[in-house]
Amino acid sequence: MSETLVTPKVLSQPELSLMEERPEPCALVILGGMGDLAHRKLYPTLAYLHQQNLLPSSYAVVIVARRDMNDESLRQNIGESLAKAGIKEIPAGFLERLFFVNGDLSDRDFYARLKTRLQELSKDMRLSGHLFYFATSPTLYPVILRKMAEAGLNNQEGLSTWPRVIIEKPFGTDLESAISINKEIHSILPENQVYRIDHYLGKETVQNILILRFANTFFEPAWNRDHVDHVQITVAESIGIEGRGPYYDQSGILRDMFQNHLLQLLSLVAMEPPARFQADPISDAKINILRAIPDMNAQNLVLGQYAGAQIDGKYLPGYREETGISSDSRTPTFAAAKLEVDNWRWHGVPFYLRSGKRLPRRVTEIAVHFKHVPVSIFKPLLAEELAANTLKLRLQPDEGVSVSFETKHPGSKISLSTVTMNFDYYKAFGISQPEAYARLILDAFIGDRTLFTRSDFVEEAWRVLAPVLEAGNKSKIIPVRPYGLTGGDWGPHGVGELLVRDGRTWDHF
Ligand code: BG6
């Protein structure tokens, strides 16, 4: 059974645009503006926002790179890059908002030149703020922050416009390095001017977790240890590491996905209702969940690494065969973990998390499994056990929400079937999910930090993972077993056992 539970209210793109707040005039400075992130995500997103008329009435994008370029060749370069990204028609007036500044990010003179350029643009275009997007390697963050402060780019002096910084993960590689980066940041900017991106928070379906929970009444009474048996969070990818060998081999799945995306999802599902729908009350509630999670331990963790596989006549290399990865690397590309949230609401309810690359399908889902009925009055009549109810939040792809329940199978005898009621985003709203970066960039322009990660969340997330961060890699506490696509392999040997020993099984896709 599949039914849409909402009355579809189809909004057109212009209607949606009218509902958005328009930011005040400002400049976006992209440091590392010729890099992969900028070309793959930022320029297509900015072009989309421009086309939707969502950017400020006056704005400049100042692109910084160490290249021999000027405004004209920059615009040509980005025009070509947008065309390659499949944007057939570049929105009118977009390329003219792009400006180039050549610079070495470790050179003090560059920051003085950047400041002069920003002063000129601010005056000509009447800009009232400047946002610095760090699209560089995180190893450069401390240098950039110090030089920005030396040049006075971190305050209004000389520029008379407000500064903000947007930072991409990884925010450190462990608790110690995260504390040190946060200290460095706070020495030049207060936390409320720092926008740490976790792109999962920009996804519509992830934002919807709080709407589902706190704009409805009927979920809340059942959202606790009395009614919930366990929760499964799956973030599976079918792709491998896609040429990101050197980065990935230093990170592995725990740093790349668990420390950020998976713990964000867990905290949104488990948090108490915040007092208001605002950045700090929401962050406080999420961090309280992380604080209630005991340090992870090796008994509750299974690790794996994808092996080579022959799929549809094509050989897909194993992780150790990828470019830049050594043949004895022990970096995990898959992890499954059992976590507890030890507070009054969740004591005794396990949260099972799993994420991996090169799994049979791309699927991100949160499944809330409710308890079985206490006593089945149908027992003498039925051969099979009653299935417990589940609520599934399908975050991507096939975005939606579904509820499963038991129902009477038509006929004279008592025979039951498990059926599903389904809400499908696309059918309900008639638009596909916008790119997460569009929401996040717009919010940073507006100054809304609700969907960004606060420094204490970053640190608390590293604290949860600390004991097992090196479990696969150097310490060899846990074996890193191979897994492959052949035969629909959803992780290495031992992953099923993590639930089976608790009398449960993983959801299948
Ligand atoms: C990134 C990770 O943060 O998220 C990548 O670094 C991963 O390794 C990506 O592929 C997954 O994002 P999405 O939006 O495709 O689920």
Boltz pocket constraint, residues with backbone or C-beta under 6 A from the ligand:
constraints:
  - pocket:
      binder: B
      contacts: [[A, 237], [A, 240], [A, 256], [A, 364]]
      max_distance: 6.0
